Amino acid sequence: MELQYWIWIAVGLSFSLYIGIAIWSRAGSTKEFYVAGGGVHPIANGMATAADWMSAASFISMAGIISFGGYDGSVYLMGWTGGYVLLALLLAPYLRKFGKFTVPDFIGDRYYSNTARSVAVFCALIVSFTYIAGQMRGVGVVFSRYLEVDIVTGVLIGMGIVLFYAVLGGMKGITYTQVAQYCVLIFAFMVPAIYISFLVTGNVIPQLGFGSSGADGVYLLDKLDGLHRELGFHEYTSGSKSMLDVFCITMALMVGTAGLPHVIVRFFTVKKVSDARKSAGWALLFIAILYTTAPAIAVFSRTNLIETVSNQPYEDMPEWFDKWETTGLLGFTDKNEDGLIQYTAEPTTNELTVDADIMVLANPEIAQLPNWVIALLAAGALAAALSTAAGLLLVISSAVSHDLLKKMVMPNISDKGELIAARIAATGAVCLAGYFGINPPGFVAATVALAFGLAASSFFPAILLGIFSKRINKEGAISGMLVGVTLMLFYMLKFKFGWFGGGTKADWWFGISPEGFGSIAMIANFVVTLIISSKTPAPSKDIQELVANIRKP
């Protein structure tokens, strides 16, 4: 059967499943809309959390970044995985004990201030919109290649699907849809990896295969290092980033993970605090399956690309090359007009441009796997992007309808009125997210990495200190969040978007990239919060008892 038929079948069946679940589990109350009624089983919540967490950045971009950056790309593996452990141990159970729907709800009540709540809402919206832009971009990339439409049309189709089940089902619909999406995405990620690992190394376990030797007896990583040296790239197993930047990016991704509102809210959907801990453990297991496989896919795809394309006649390129060329994510410019594809590290002689986001998706085609495997991967990539986009939409809608409207503007609004407002907010949010998906600031993982920096600089200190310190007051928390997020926004806009005079890599402060600057902004948040809190009155006795109660038992 032709590839296009397989793709329509795989995508059509998976989308029908998501829509069916959304109709079956539609929300009838605000509690169902915000926290799925608070009765989700820990294993189901673990799967849903894993799907929520493993976005287009994890599925599409992470292995792509590692395939091009090699050792430098490992910061994403360390940061995102370590961050999830941090979240599971330090924050999730305590926030579940607190029993609120949203992160701004926790900050507003813990710091006894609507100003604190407003700042938290602003931060939640900034983080979520930055993050969701990456997801919509991922949807566009997948649609543009596999359904052979342009990226704009792909984003619009994705907007329509995610809007349907997010607006209809709320957290209840999203939770059970995400369970299905996890099953689709992990199967889609693992099957090509196992297939290629067996073909290349004879080992069916990808995690072991990429450290093994190929048919020629040479270890795969040694072979890739050699290919890199021949083409002028730095060795795959060595890094080019400074140790300080590697540390800062890893730290920003870790603490940003622990402050992501769309992941934190998942722990409000279980019955008890002990269930929050259990679901965190299950989610870590489900996440580890993909995260330990990504480096293997990176090595396989990078090796396959170089061997298939470098110094080969352009006119002899297989069909997959032409297909990806039409998307604009792969390009060849014959600078010396010899008809051969020169792929080198030197920009003046390099004739091939490859978007990092295509590496995972193109890998099965480069390796000439069966069409059904390629179709399965397309369905999995869409599942990854849509699952996270839905979670983020819920954060945005609840921030507007619950934290702004219900808690501040219209405290007497009815349950039904709040539900309508949440759905309207989600509709507006998906339209804005679609715009950012069509006009993103960078490839998917780079866009998402900025969201982590924003979460690290704003939420993490306020949540951590709010749980573990009775002395932190509203003045300190508000000042810290404002300083942290403002500093991060300034740095991001200056070096990513060219605002405030712009700047190049040589102008980075202390040599730290925008993706890693969230660590510096987070430290500034901590320092400001602690200093201001020490110079202003302590919280009331009621608030201090509330903090003590969060940590019992």
Secondary structure, 3 states (H helix, E strand, C coil): CCHHHHHHHHHHHHHHHHHHHHHHCCCCCHHHHHHHHHCCCHHHHHHHHHHHHCCHHHHHHHHHHHHHHHHHHHHHHHHHHHHHHHHHHHHHHHHHHHCCCCHHHHHHHHCCCHHHHHHHHHHHHHHHHHHHHHHHHHHHHHHHHHCCCCHHHHHHHHHHHHHHHHHHHHHHHHHHHHHHHHHHHHHHHHHHHHHHHHHHHCCCCHHHHCCCECCCCCEHHHHHHHHHHHHCCCCCCCCCCCHHHHHHHHHHHHHHHHCCHHHHHHHHCCCCHHHHHHHHHHHHHHHHHHHCCHHHHHHHHHHHHHHHHCCCEHHHCCHHHHHHHHHCCEEECCCCCCCECCCCCCCCCCCEEECHHHHHHHHHHHCCCCHHHHHHHHHHHHHHHHHHHHHHHHHHHHHHHHHHHHHHHCCCCCHHHHHHHHHHHHHHHHHHHHHHHHCCCCCHHHHHHHHHHHHHHHHHHHHHHHHHCCCCCHHHHHHHHHHHHHHHHHHHHHHHHCCCCCCCHHHCHHHCCCCCHHHHHHHHHHHHHHHHHHHCCCCCHHHHHHHHHHCCC
